[in-house]
């Protein structure tokens, strides 16, 4: 049994196997977009990893009381601890380590990817993500991310909606960026469609996606491919990886650093051009996560935007 796929082996027809995030990035990788290399532990692999715990997990979930937060959290922890303490099949571990060595990177990011369509339910923030994972921590990290499928809110959502969409695990070469952020092919609030809206800050993009800073904002015209406005914020901190302590740290920025531009005008236009190209390929409004390193723009994630005011 194949438990894993390289990013270049996946396609849009494989969303139920490799997850939405992986399938879309796989297509873009093969088209030549600057997507970091990676591999996917398939939904079948995830199911195989917890197969021996199935009956016990079902038994615990059958008695969950969604009206009792304490009960929900307690049973969530029980299931997660079972998964974290379990052992992956030997063949699966071997295959995962082989795939890791093919990436040629000391550090990877380990993320969950939902096996529902791009337009389906979003689980952003519901599942765990591990950054700067080394080979020695890879298997524990994968188990931790699998366990997050049973986070309290995720359990409640699936019970209430009867949505049993599964999970795959996306392991990707880690980018340690100078700056990073998000970009939208329409305005995220007003839904104005003629511009690309970019949010940017120094260091890891999680400072932007988690609302830890007020990011710089760049607006680029889709018609002229030129910058029409920018707002430079005072970014009081950045998230960066401390290689000595082996953990992500929040670093306070000096007044001068905080008020500096996190992107050049030209780089903002490069990011906008990437957004426009991806939007044209998938023929829908999109939101991306991006990172800048060594003057290269990396595409880290693509999501469809669920419009507040759908067209009838």
C-alpha positions, 0 to 999 in steps of 0.5 A: 500500500502507498501511504504517501505521494510526492507533491508532483504526483497529485492532481485535482482529481485526488482531493479525497485522497491527498486533501484540498490544499495538496491537490491544488498546490500539486497542480500549480507546482506542475505548472511551474509556480514556485511552490516548496517541495513536499509530500502527502500522507494520504487520507488512506494513510491517516485512516490506516494510522488509527485503524486499531483505535477505531472502535475505541474512538467511536465508543468515546464519540458516541457518548459525547455531550455537545452541551457540556464543554467539559465533557467534549474537551475531556473526550477530545483529550482522551482520543488525542492522547491515544493517537499520540501514544500509538505507533504508526505501521512500520512500513508507513514510517519507513515510507515517510522517512524515505519521502523526507530524505527526497525533499533535501531539507533539514526542516519541514512544515507539517499541516493538515489538509481537509479532503473536502472540495475547495468550495466546501467547509473550511477548517482553517485554524481548527487543526494543528500545524507544526513548523520547523520540524526535523527528521527526529520529530517528524513522526511525533509531529504527524501523529500530533496533527492527525490527533488534531482531527479530534480537537473539540470544535472539529468534533462538534462541527462534524457531529452537528453537520454530519460532515465526515470529510477526512484528513491528509497530512501535507509535509512541505519544505520549510521556508524561513522568510524575510517577510510573508503574508496573505493576498486576496483576488477580491477585497475580503470585505467589500468584494471589490473584484478589480484589485489584488489586496496584499497583507504583509509583515516581517518574519513568519506569516502566522503573525498576519494570519493570526492577527498578531500585527497590523500588517502592511497593505498593498493594493494592485490594479488587475488591469494595469498591474501597478500599485495603486495604494499602500499603507505601511503599519507599525509592526511591533513584532515578528515571529522567527525561528530560534535555531539554538532554542529550537522554537518559534519566538516573538521578537520585538522590533525597534521603532525604525524596523517596525515602521519599515516597508515589509515589501518593495513595490515591485515585490507586491506587484510580483505577488499580485501577478501570482494571485491573478494567474492562480485566479485565472487558472481556477476561475474563482476568487482566491486567497493565498498565503505567500513567503519571500526568501532570497528575493523569491516569492513562494506560494504556500497555500491557496483557498477559495473565497466564500463570497458574502454576497453570492451572485444569483 
